[in-house]
């Protein structure tokens, strides 16, 4: 290749590779959040039958993005890699273009909650990325691997395995880096009353104060919130643990309050089944999913400020919770 073409190809490799790795890592940090976004697209396109596969597809695309990003930088199997890149970018450009024109999905979820892009910004980003991927596709047979094919294969393999482990960890626990509006350190009372001009709504939207139905103010004193966006799908051991924690914490002056979007009839049946001993507040499902990526999830508030939060696989003891409040 001539020098100007070689420079352009290298620029394309670096931009595409780094962008795919960063995008994949951000989404892998929160595969549940990306799965929720995919469900939104499924509803828009009338393909609700795909909803049960959203989590699998979310994880698959995160791993694929990271693997392709590393493969492009390493120059590994460029014929296959460039075809996959073309297929992905055409697919994503169609989605973001449709969203931009119809305004049906206001955020593509390309970078999770870390970087919010408008539909038109997402579409323009994909068009620019398409340009550089086409360059890689055209010159795919002239791109040589760094070092050797063996080194490229090992590097890509390690990246793929590492991303699989990372996705597994963040799904079974909580995101390593939290970009959501309810992250640790957030004052929820302030957040639900603070207008965000970029969103055109309050920062923590669709939150309905628990005290309206539970007759206790969750923003005063210490409160452990048990978040179950769907009680029927919630982890049973997690629900039973929340009941045990409530029995230990309430005598110590810690309010325990639950939030769920489950309908009243089913909710009452499950309250009896698990002998739930704390108040449950009806809430919007999307809002609950935003609060914590776990069903059930646990959020500890002190005077309305998020002190800590836990996945149901990491439920703390009452002693740990009380220590967190000191």
C-alpha positions as a Markdown table, in Angstrom:
| # | Residue | x | y | z |
|---|---|---|---|---|
| 1 | Unk | 0.0 | 0.0 | 0.0 |
| 2 | Unk | 1.1 | 3.5 | -0.7 |
| 3 | Unk | 1.9 | 5.7 | 2.3 |
| 4 | Unk | -1.3 | 7.9 | 2.3 |
| 5 | Unk | -3.4 | 4.8 | 2.0 |
| 6 | Unk | -1.4 | 3.0 | 4.7 |
| 7 | Unk | -1.9 | 5.9 | 7.1 |
| 8 | Unk | -5.6 | 6.0 | 6.4 |
| 9 | Unk | -5.9 | 2.3 | 7.0 |
| 10 | Unk | -4.0 | 2.6 | 10.3 |
| 11 | Unk | -6.2 | 5.5 | 11.4 |
| 12 | Unk | -9.2 | 3.4 | 10.6 |
| 13 | Unk | -7.9 | 0.4 | 12.5 |
| 14 | Unk | -7.1 | 2.5 | 15.6 |
| 15 | Unk | -10.4 | 4.4 | 15.6 |
| 16 | Unk | -12.6 | 1.4 | 14.9 |
| 17 | Unk | -10.7 | -0.9 | 17.2 |
| 18 | Unk | -10.6 | 1.4 | 20.2 |
| 19 | Unk | -14.2 | 2.5 | 19.7 |
| 20 | Unk | -15.5 | -1.1 | 19.6 |
| 21 | Unk | -13.5 | -2.0 | 22.6 |
| 22 | Unk | -14.7 | 1.0 | 24.6 |
| 23 | Unk | -18.3 | 0.6 | 23.5 |
| 24 | Unk | -18.2 | -3.2 | 24.3 |
| 25 | Unk | -16.6 | -2.7 | 27.7 |
| 26 | Unk | -19.1 | 0.0 | 28.8 |
| 27 | Unk | -22.0 | -2.2 | 27.8 |
| 28 | Unk | -20.4 | -5.3 | 29.3 |
| 29 | Unk | -20.2 | -3.4 | 32.6 |
| 30 | Unk | -24.0 | -3.4 | 32.5 |
| 31 | Unk | -25.4 | -6.1 | 30.3 |
| 32 | Unk | -28.8 | -5.9 | 32.0 |
| 33 | Unk | -29.1 | -2.2 | 31.1 |
| 34 | Unk | -28.2 | -3.0 | 27.5 |
| 35 | Unk | -30.7 | -5.9 | 27.5 |
| 36 | Unk | -33.5 | -3.5 | 28.7 |
| 37 | Unk | -32.6 | -1.2 | 25.7 |
| 38 | Unk | -32.8 | -4.1 | 23.3 |
| 39 | Unk | -36.2 | -5.0 | 24.7 |
| 40 | Unk | -37.3 | -1.4 | 23.9 |
| 41 | Unk | -36.2 | -1.9 | 20.3 |
| 42 | Unk | -38.1 | -5.3 | 20.2 |
| 43 | Unk | -41.3 | -3.6 | 21.2 |
| 44 | Unk | -40.8 | -0.8 | 18.7 |
| 45 | Unk | -40.4 | -3.3 | 15.8 |
| 46 | Unk | -43.2 | -5.6 | 17.0 |
| 47 | Unk | -40.8 | -8.5 | 17.7 |
| 48 | Unk | -41.8 | -9.1 | 21.3 |
| 49 | Unk | -41.1 | -12.8 | 20.9 |
| 50 | Unk | -37.4 | -11.8 | 21.1 |
| 51 | Unk | -37.7 | -10.3 | 24.6 |
| 52 | Unk | -36.8 | -13.6 | 26.4 |
| 53 | Unk | -33.5 | -13.6 | 24.4 |
| 54 | Unk | -32.6 | -10.0 | 25.2 |
| 55 | Unk | -30.1 | -10.8 | 28.0 |
| 56 | Unk | -28.3 | -13.5 | 25.9 |
| 57 | Unk | -28.1 | -11.2 | 22.9 |
| 58 | Unk | -26.9 | -8.3 | 25.0 |
| 59 | Unk | -24.1 | -10.4 | 26.4 |
| 60 | Unk | -23.2 | -11.8 | 22.9 |
| 61 | Unk | -23.0 | -8.4 | 21.3 |
| 62 | Unk | -20.8 | -7.0 | 24.1 |
| 63 | Unk | -18.3 | -9.9 | 23.8 |
| 64 | Unk | -18.4 | -9.6 | 20.0 |
| 65 | Unk | -17.7 | -5.9 | 20.0 |
| 66 | Unk | -14.7 | -6.3 | 22.3 |
| 67 | Unk | -13.3 | -9.3 | 20.3 |
| 68 | Unk | -13.7 | -7.5 | 17.0 |
| 69 | Unk | -12.0 | -4.4 | 18.4 |
| 70 | Unk | -9.0 | -6.4 | 19.5 |
| 71 | Unk | -8.9 | -8.4 | 16.3 |
| 72 | Unk | -8.8 | -5.2 | 14.2 |
| 73 | Unk | -6.0 | -3.7 | 16.2 |
| 74 | Unk | -4.1 | -7.0 | 16.0 |
| 75 | Unk | -4.9 | -7.5 | 12.3 |
| 76 | Unk | -6.2 | -10.9 | 13.1 |
| 77 | Unk | -8.4 | -12.7 | 10.5 |
| 78 | Unk | -9.2 | -9.5 | 8.8 |
| 79 | Unk | -11.4 | -11.1 | 6.1 |
| 80 | Unk | -13.8 | -12.5 | 8.6 |
| 81 | Unk | -13.5 | -9.5 | 11.0 |
| 82 | Unk | -14.2 | -6.9 | 8.3 |
| 83 | Unk | -17.3 | -8.8 | 7.1 |
| 84 | Unk | -18.6 | -9.0 | 10.7 |
| 85 | Unk | -17.8 | -5.3 | 11.2 |
| 86 | Unk | -19.8 | -4.4 | 8.0 |
| 87 | Unk | -22.7 | -6.5 | 9.1 |
| 88 | Unk | -22.8 | -4.9 | 12.6 |
| 89 | Unk | -22.4 | -1.3 | 11.5 |
| 90 | Unk | -25.1 | -1.6 | 8.8 |
| 91 | Unk | -27.4 | -3.2 | 11.3 |
| 92 | Unk | -26.7 | -0.5 | 14.0 |
| 93 | Unk | -26.9 | 2.3 | 11.4 |
| 94 | Unk | -30.3 | 1.1 | 10.4 |
| 95 | Unk | -31.5 | 1.1 | 14.0 |
| 96 | Unk | -30.1 | 4.5 | 14.9 |
| 97 | Unk | -31.4 | 6.0 | 11.6 |
| 98 | Unk | -34.9 | 4.6 | 12.2 |
| 99 | Unk | -34.8 | 6.0 | 15.8 |
| 100 | Unk | -33.6 | 9.4 | 14.6 |
| 101 | Unk | -36.3 | 9.7 | 11.9 |
| 102 | Unk | -39.2 | 8.3 | 14.0 |
| 103 | Unk | -37.9 | 9.4 | 17.5 |
| 104 | Unk | -39.2 | 6.1 | 18.9 |
| 105 | Unk | -36.1 | 5.2 | 20.9 |
| 106 | Unk | -34.5 | 8.4 | 22.4 |
| 107 | Unk | -31.2 | 6.7 | 23.4 |
| 108 | Unk | -29.5 | 3.9 | 21.4 |
| 109 | Unk | -27.7 | 2.6 | 24.5 |
| 110 | Unk | -24.4 | 2.6 | 22.4 |
| 111 | Unk | -22.4 | 3.6 | 25.5 |
| 112 | Unk | -24.8 | 2.6 | 28.2 |
| 113 | Unk | -25.5 | 5.3 | 30.8 |
| 114 | Unk | -21.9 | 6.5 | 30.6 |
| 115 | Unk | -22.4 | 8.7 | 27.5 |
| 116 | Unk | -25.9 | 9.7 | 26.4 |
| 117 | Unk | -26.4 | 10.4 | 22.7 |
| 118 | Unk | -29.5 | 11.8 | 21.0 |
| 119 | Unk | -30.9 | 9.7 | 18.1 |
| 120 | Unk | -29.3 | 12.0 | 15.5 |
| 121 | Unk | -26.0 | 12.0 | 17.3 |
| 122 | Unk | -26.0 | 8.2 | 17.3 |
| 123 | Unk | -26.9 | 8.0 | 13.7 |
| 124 | Unk | -24.1 | 10.5 | 12.7 |
| 125 | Unk | -21.7 | 8.5 | 14.8 |
| 126 | Unk | -22.6 | 5.3 | 13.0 |
| 127 | Unk | -22.2 | 7.0 | 9.6 |
| 128 | Unk | -18.7 | 8.2 | 10.4 |
| 129 | Unk | -17.8 | 4.7 | 11.8 |
| 130 | Unk | -19.3 | 3.2 | 8.6 |
| 131 | Unk | -16.8 | 5.2 | 6.5 |
| 132 | Unk | -13.8 | 3.9 | 8.4 |
| 133 | Unk | -15.1 | 0.3 | 8.4 |
| 134 | Unk | -15.6 | 0.4 | 4.6 |
| 135 | Unk | -11.9 | 1.4 | 4.3 |
| 136 | Unk | -10.9 | -1.6 | 6.4 |
| 137 | Unk | -13.2 | -3.8 | 4.3 |
| 138 | Unk | -11.8 | -2.6 | 1.0 |
| 139 | Unk | -8.2 | -3.2 | 2.1 |
| 140 | Unk | -8.9 | -6.2 | 4.3 |
| 141 | Unk | -6.7 | -8.5 | 2.3 |
| 142 | Unk | -3.7 | -6.2 | 2.6 |
| 143 | Unk | -3.8 | -5.8 | 6.3 |
| 144 | Unk | -1.1 | -7.9 | 8.0 |
| 145 | Unk | -1.3 | -9.1 | 11.6 |
| 146 | Unk | 0.9 | -7.5 | 14.2 |
| 147 | Unk | 3.7 | -10.0 | 15.0 |
| 148 | Unk | 2.0 | -13.1 | 13.6 |
| 149 | Unk | -1.4 | -14.7 | 13.2 |
| 150 | Unk | -0.6 | -16.9 | 16.3 |
| 151 | Unk | 0.0 | -13.8 | 18.4 |
| 152 | Unk | -3.2 | -12.2 | 17.0 |
| 153 | Unk | -5.2 | -15.3 | 17.7 |
| 154 | Unk | -3.9 | -15.6 | 21.3 |
| 155 | Unk | -4.6 | -11.9 | 22.0 |
| 156 | Unk | -8.1 | -12.0 | 20.5 |
| 157 | Unk | -8.8 | -15.3 | 22.4 |
| 158 | Unk | -7.7 | -13.8 | 25.7 |
| 159 | Unk | -9.8 | -10.7 | 25.1 |
| 160 | Unk | -12.8 | -12.8 | 24.3 |
| 161 | Unk | -12.4 | -15.0 | 27.3 |
| 162 | Unk | -11.8 | -12.0 | 29.6 |
| 163 | Unk | -14.9 | -10.3 | 28.3 |
| 164 | Unk | -17.0 | -13.4 | 28.9 |
| 165 | Unk | -15.8 | -13.5 | 32.5 |
| 166 | Unk | -16.4 | -9.8 | 32.9 |
| 167 | Unk | -20.0 | -10.1 | 31.6 |
| 168 | Unk | -20.7 | -13.0 | 33.9 |
| 169 | Unk | -19.4 | -11.0 | 36.9 |
| 170 | Unk | -21.3 | -7.9 | 36.3 |
| 171 | Unk | -24.5 | -9.8 | 35.6 |
| 172 | Unk | -24.3 | -11.9 | 38.8 |
| 173 | Unk | -23.2 | -8.9 | 40.9 |
| 174 | Unk | -23.5 | -5.2 | 40.1 |
| 175 | Unk | -21.7 | -3.0 | 37.5 |
| 176 | Unk | -18.1 | -2.3 | 38.4 |
| 177 | Unk | -18.5 | 1.3 | 37.4 |
| 178 | Unk | -21.9 | 2.8 | 38.0 |
| 179 | Unk | -23.1 | 5.5 | 35.7 |
| 180 | Unk | -26.8 | 5.4 | 36.7 |
| 181 | Unk | -28.6 | 8.3 | 38.4 |
| 182 | Unk | -29.1 | 6.2 | 41.6 |
| 183 | Unk | -25.4 | 5.4 | 42.1 |
| 184 | Unk | -23.8 | 5.4 | 45.5 |
| 185 | Unk | -23.4 | 9.0 | 46.8 |
| 186 | Unk | -26.6 | 10.2 | 45.1 |
| 187 | Unk | -29.1 | 12.1 | 47.2 |
| 188 | Unk | -32.3 | 10.5 | 45.9 |
| 189 | Unk | -34.6 | 13.2 | 47.4 |
| 190 | Unk | -32.6 | 15.9 | 45.6 |
| 191 | Unk | -32.3 | 13.8 | 42.4 |
| 192 | Unk | -36.1 | 13.3 | 42.0 |
| 193 | Unk | -36.6 | 17.1 | 42.3 |
| 194 | Unk | -33.7 | 18.3 | 40.1 |
| 195 | Unk | -34.6 | 19.1 | 36.5 |
| 196 | Unk | -32.2 | 17.9 | 33.9 |
| 197 | Unk | -32.4 | 20.1 | 30.7 |
| 198 | Unk | -30.7 | 17.4 | 28.6 |
| 199 | Unk | -33.4 | 14.8 | 29.5 |
| 200 | Unk | -36.2 | 17.3 | 29.5 |
| 201 | Unk | -37.2 | 15.8 | 32.9 |
| 202 | Unk | -36.0 | 15.4 | 36.4 |
| 203 | Unk | -32.7 | 13.4 | 36.8 |
| 204 | Unk | -34.4 | 10.5 | 38.6 |
| 205 | Unk | -37.7 | 10.4 | 36.8 |
| 206 | Unk | -40.9 | 8.4 | 37.4 |
| 207 | Unk | -40.0 | 8.0 | 41.1 |
| 208 | Unk | -43.1 | 7.9 | 43.3 |
| 209 | Unk | -42.3 | 8.6 | 47.0 |
| 210 | Unk | -42.7 | 5.4 | 49.0 |
| 211 | Unk | -44.1 | 7.3 | 51.9 |
| 212 | Unk | -47.3 | 7.9 | 49.9 |
| 213 | Unk | -48.3 | 4.3 | 50.4 |
| 214 | Unk | -46.1 | 3.2 | 53.3 |
| 215 | Unk | -46.8 | 6.1 | 55.7 |
| 216 | Unk | -43.1 | 6.5 | 56.4 |
| 217 | Unk | -40.6 | 8.9 | 54.8 |
| 218 | Unk | -37.8 | 6.9 | 53.1 |
| 219 | Unk | -35.7 | 10.1 | 53.1 |
| 220 | Unk | -35.6 | 10.6 | 56.8 |
| 221 | Unk | -33.3 | 8.5 | 59.0 |
| 222 | Unk | -32.0 | 5.2 | 57.7 |
| 223 | Unk | -33.9 | 3.1 | 55.1 |
| 224 | Unk | -33.2 | -0.2 | 53.4 |
| 225 | Unk | -35.0 | -0.3 | 50.1 |
| 226 | Unk | -35.8 | -3.7 | 48.6 |
| 227 | Unk | -36.3 | -3.3 | 44.9 |
| 228 | Unk | -38.3 | -6.0 | 43.0 |
| 229 | Unk | -39.3 | -4.8 | 39.6 |
| 230 | Unk | -41.1 | -8.1 | 39.1 |
| 231 | Unk | -41.8 | -10.2 | 42.2 |
| 232 | Unk | -42.7 | -13.3 | 40.1 |
| 233 | Unk | -39.3 | -13.3 | 38.5 |
| 234 | Unk | -37.4 | -12.2 | 41.6 |
| 235 | Unk | -34.8 | -14.6 | 43.2 |
| 236 | Unk | -36.7 | -16.5 | 45.9 |
| 237 | Unk | -33.7 | -16.7 | 48.3 |
| 238 | Unk | -33.3 | -12.9 | 47.9 |
| 239 | Unk | -36.9 | -12.3 | 48.9 |
| 240 | Unk | -36.6 | -14.5 | 51.9 |
| 241 | Unk | -33.3 | -12.8 | 52.9 |
| 242 | Unk | -35.0 | -9.4 | 52.7 |
| 243 | Unk | -37.7 | -10.7 | 55.2 |
| 244 | Unk | -35.0 | -11.9 | 57.6 |
| 245 | Unk | -33.1 | -8.6 | 57.3 |
| 246 | Unk | -36.3 | -6.6 | 58.0 |
| 247 | Unk | -36.9 | -8.6 | 61.2 |
| 248 | Unk | -33.4 | -7.8 | 62.4 |
| 249 | Unk | -33.1 | -4.2 | 61.2 |
| 250 | Unk | -36.5 | -2.6 | 62.0 |
| 251 | Unk | -36.0 | -3.1 | 65.8 |
| 252 | Unk | -32.7 | -1.2 | 65.3 |
| 253 | Unk | -34.5 | 1.8 | 63.9 |
| 254 | Unk | -33.8 | 1.1 | 60.2 |
| 255 | Unk | -36.9 | 1.3 | 58.0 |
| 256 | Unk | -37.3 | -1.4 | 55.4 |
| 257 | Unk | -39.4 | -0.6 | 52.4 |
| 258 | Unk | -40.0 | -2.4 | 49.2 |
| 259 | Unk | -40.7 | -1.2 | 45.7 |
| 260 | Unk | -42.4 | -3.3 | 43.0 |
| 261 | Unk | -44.3 | -3.0 | 39.8 |
| 262 | Unk | -46.1 | -6.3 | 40.3 |
| 263 | Unk | -49.9 | -6.0 | 40.2 |
| 264 | Unk | -51.9 | -5.9 | 43.5 |
| 265 | Unk | -53.4 | -9.4 | 43.3 |
| 266 | Unk | -50.2 | -11.1 | 42.6 |
| 267 | Unk | -48.4 | -8.9 | 45.0 |
| 268 | Unk | -50.8 | -9.9 | 47.8 |
| 269 | Unk | -50.3 | -13.6 | 47.0 |
| 270 | Unk | -46.5 | -13.3 | 47.2 |
| 271 | Unk | -46.6 | -11.2 | 50.4 |
| 272 | Unk | -48.5 | -14.1 | 52.0 |
| 273 | Unk | -46.2 | -16.8 | 50.4 |
| 274 | Unk | -43.0 | -15.2 | 51.7 |
| 275 | Unk | -44.5 | -13.6 | 54.8 |
| 276 | Unk | -43.2 | -10.3 | 53.8 |
| 277 | Unk | -43.0 | -8.1 | 56.9 |
| 278 | Unk | -42.4 | -4.7 | 55.3 |
| 279 | Unk | -44.4 | -2.3 | 53.2 |
| 280 | Unk | -44.4 | -2.6 | 49.4 |
| 281 | Unk | -44.8 | 0.6 | 47.3 |
| 282 | Unk | -46.2 | 0.3 | 43.7 |
| 283 | Unk | -43.6 | 1.8 | 41.4 |
| 284 | Unk | -42.9 | 2.1 | 37.7 |
| 285 | Unk | -41.0 | -1.0 | 36.3 |
| 286 | Unk | -38.5 | 1.0 | 34.2 |
| 287 | Unk | -37.7 | 3.2 | 37.2 |
| 288 | Unk | -37.1 | 0.2 | 39.4 |
| 289 | Unk | -34.8 | -1.4 | 36.8 |
| 290 | Unk | -32.9 | 1.9 | 36.7 |
| 291 | Unk | -32.4 | 2.0 | 40.4 |
| 292 | Unk | -30.5 | -1.3 | 40.8 |
| 293 | Unk | -29.5 | -4.0 | 38.3 |
| 294 | Unk | -30.8 | -6.8 | 40.5 |
| 295 | Unk | -34.2 | -8.4 | 41.2 |
| 296 | Unk | -34.4 | -8.1 | 44.2 |
| 297 | Unk | -31.8 | -5.4 | 44.7 |
| 298 | Unk | -31.0 | -3.7 | 48.0 |
| 299 | Unk | -30.3 | 0.1 | 48.4 |
| 300 | Unk | -29.3 | 1.6 | 51.7 |
| 301 | Unk | -30.3 | 5.2 | 52.3 |
| 302 | Unk | -29.1 | 7.6 | 55.0 |
| 303 | Unk | -31.1 | 10.8 | 55.1 |
| 304 | Unk | -32.0 | 10.2 | 51.5 |
| 305 | Unk | -28.4 | 9.6 | 50.3 |
| 306 | Unk | -27.4 | 6.3 | 48.8 |
| 307 | Unk | -24.8 | 4.8 | 51.2 |
| 308 | Unk | -24.5 | 1.4 | 49.5 |
| 309 | Unk | -26.3 | -1.1 | 47.3 |
| 310 | Unk | -26.2 | -4.9 | 46.8 |
| 311 | Unk | -27.1 | -7.6 | 44.3 |
| 312 | Unk | -29.1 | -10.5 | 45.7 |
| 313 | Unk | -26.0 | -12.6 | 45.3 |
| 314 | Unk | -24.1 | -10.3 | 47.7 |
| 315 | Unk | -26.7 | -9.7 | 50.4 |
| 316 | Unk | -25.0 | -8.4 | 53.5 |
| 317 | Unk | -25.7 | -9.3 | 57.1 |
| 318 | Unk | -27.7 | -6.9 | 59.4 |
| 319 | Unk | -24.4 | -6.2 | 61.2 |
| 320 | Unk | -22.7 | -5.0 | 58.0 |
| 321 | Unk | -25.7 | -2.8 | 57.1 |
| 322 | Unk | -25.7 | -1.2 | 60.6 |
| 323 | Unk | -21.9 | -0.7 | 60.3 |
| 324 | Unk | -22.4 | 1.1 | 57.0 |
| 325 | Unk | -24.7 | 3.6 | 58.6 |
| 326 | Unk | -22.2 | 4.7 | 61.2 |
